[in-house]
Amino acid sequence: MTRQHMLENLICREIEACDGWIPFDRFMELALYAPGLGYYERERVFGADGDFVTAAEMGSWLASGLADLVKWSLEQLGKPGQWVLIEQGGGAGATLVRLLLLLEHLGVEPPERVIEIERSAWLRNRQQELFERHGLSVEQYADAAALTGLENVVFFSNELPDAFPVRSFRWRHERLWERGVVCTDSGFAWHEVPMTLEGPEIPDRMRSGWPDGYISEWNPNLDPWQRDLASMIKRGIMITVDYGYRCREYYRPGRATGTLMAHHRHTAQEDVLAAPGTRDITAHVDFTALARSGLRYGIRPLLWTTQGAWLAHSPTVQALVRELASERSSESMTMLAYAKRLMLPTGMGELFKLLVQGTHEWPRPPYLGSVDRLARLDLEPAS
Ligand SMILES: C[S@@+](CC[C@H](N)C(=O)[O-])C[C@H]1O[C@@H](n2cnc3c(N)ncnc32)[C@H](O)[C@@H]1O
């Protein structure tokens, strides 16, 4: 029996045990993370021969932007002699390695502890090989449970919350229905039930504009994530890079089929129920919900902007652009093409966002002051 069949059997058994229906987040959880069977537990995920490419595989741009944020963070923390660098959801580990090498190159005081929190056992093994190859000492954890009260922390993630399991809903006859998964003779299928739990935190005024049949999703894992960060980090700065929108844009009436998507061999697919375990499933991040969750646990939002604006204003990125532009080698041209893809609005520059949060009220990075969009996140409670 193939791994895919084993995973399908596992999901079907769970659906049967739950009276024939499970919410979509449980399906997504099993499809992506079932031990030994889920999508992130298999070999080919990232890169040209995988299913999707992230900024981590596109040269040093992401690491350069992060290096400037780390330098700024250490200034806010009072240039501590000892500090901790944490990445969560590092995948293959390339960004952390690049960032550590770059910080050394820039003469930044090395962190006393380097921590990688990666849920997938398969990816933790891959990371370990990479860290060893570079002679780097990195503590690896599957989750944050064992880490509490850390001081002088710089925490970052790239494309992490988009991989958290989400719940799905439909707006029908002026009320919310929850979309879950059933098992049929021809495979997994959607089935809607009246919403029984507290649904998404979406202002009523937005719902009134939705057409009948409007589909979207919400992420119940943002809140526990922020709670865990607050308990892990007593004093520090959190940097989140991912694709998504503020609430008003996420749930605008025209986005009538939501943002849930599967990725297989570099093509986006609408059918997220097909062939679980063989494809990535993601949903865009609602940054308003994320920042609101942080506030509930004392984490303050300091800056929100687009990836394009962030990278274009980062001094280390600008220096790298100048250096590569003067080289004119085919390698430097490839790197500059990556930079365009990461920064231009037609590529990843507008859809991807940077959220910087802190355990204390620190001023935003001065070099990003002119591009800060935090005021547009609409952080007042939903009404
Ligand atoms: C879309 S991938 C991004 C990987 C990498 N950051 C990159 O940019 O290439 C999401 C990663 O987050 C990991 N992940 C998902 N949920 C996690 C959690 N709660 N804690 C730690 N890692 C998690 C997945 O296993 C996967 O490696």
The ligand as an SDF file (V2000), in Angstrom:
LIG
                    3D

 27 29  0  0  0  0  0  0  0  0999 V2000
    5.5890   26.6610    3.6440 C   0  0  0  0  0  0  0  0  0  0  0  0
    6.8420   25.8860    4.5480 S   0  0  0  0  0  0  0  0  0  0  0  0
    8.0500   27.1820    4.6510 C   0  0  0  0  0  0  0  0  0  0  0  0
    9.4450   26.6600    4.8900 C   0  0  0  0  0  0  0  0  0  0  0  0
   10.5550   27.7160    4.9400 C   0  0  0  0  0  0  0  0  0  0  0  0
   10.3220   28.6970    5.9710 N   0  0  0  0  0  0  0  0  0  0  0  0
   10.7640   28.3870    3.6110 C   0  0  0  0  0  0  0  0  0  0  0  0
   10.5350   29.5890    3.5110 O   0  0  0  0  0  0  0  0  0  0  0  0
   11.1470   27.6980    2.6670 O   0  0  0  0  0  0  0  0  0  0  0  0
    6.1590   25.7970    6.1700 C   0  0  0  0  0  0  0  0  0  0  0  0
    7.0730   25.1290    7.1720 C   0  0  0  0  0  0  0  0  0  0  0  0
    6.5400   25.2920    8.4890 O   0  0  0  0  0  0  0  0  0  0  0  0
    6.5790   24.0510    9.1880 C   0  0  0  0  0  0  0  0  0  0  0  0
    5.5500   24.1400   10.2360 N   0  0  0  0  0  0  0  0  0  0  0  0
    4.2100   24.1710   10.0850 C   0  0  0  0  0  0  0  0  0  0  0  0
    3.6030   24.3290   11.2830 N   0  0  0  0  0  0  0  0  0  0  0  0
    4.5860   24.4150   12.2050 C   0  0  0  0  0  0  0  0  0  0  0  0
    4.6060   24.6160   13.6140 C   0  0  0  0  0  0  0  0  0  0  0  0
    3.4770   24.7550   14.3080 N   0  0  0  0  0  0  0  0  0  0  0  0
    5.8180   24.6710   14.2350 N   0  0  0  0  0  0  0  0  0  0  0  0
    6.9650   24.5300   13.5290 C   0  0  0  0  0  0  0  0  0  0  0  0
    6.9980   24.3320   12.2000 N   0  0  0  0  0  0  0  0  0  0  0  0
    5.8370   24.2900   11.5380 C   0  0  0  0  0  0  0  0  0  0  0  0
    6.3580   23.0310    8.1040 C   0  0  0  0  0  0  0  0  0  0  0  0
    6.7670   21.7430    8.4840 O   0  0  0  0  0  0  0  0  0  0  0  0
    7.2290   23.6260    6.9880 C   0  0  0  0  0  0  0  0  0  0  0  0
    8.5700   23.2890    7.1430 O   0  0  0  0  0  0  0  0  0  0  0  0
  1  2  1  0
  2  3  1  0
  2 10  1  0
  3  4  1  0
  4  5  1  0
  5  6  1  0
  5  7  1  0
  7  8  2  0
  7  9  1  0
 10 11  1  0
 11 12  1  0
 11 26  1  0
 12 13  1  0
 13 14  1  0
 13 24  1  0
 14 15  1  0
 14 23  1  0
 15 16  2  0
 16 17  1  0
 17 18  1  0
 17 23  2  0
 18 19  1  0
 18 20  2  0
 20 21  1  0
 21 22  2  0
 22 23  1  0
 24 25  1  0
 24 26  1  0
 26 27  1  0
M  CHG  2   2   1   9  -1
M  END
$$$$
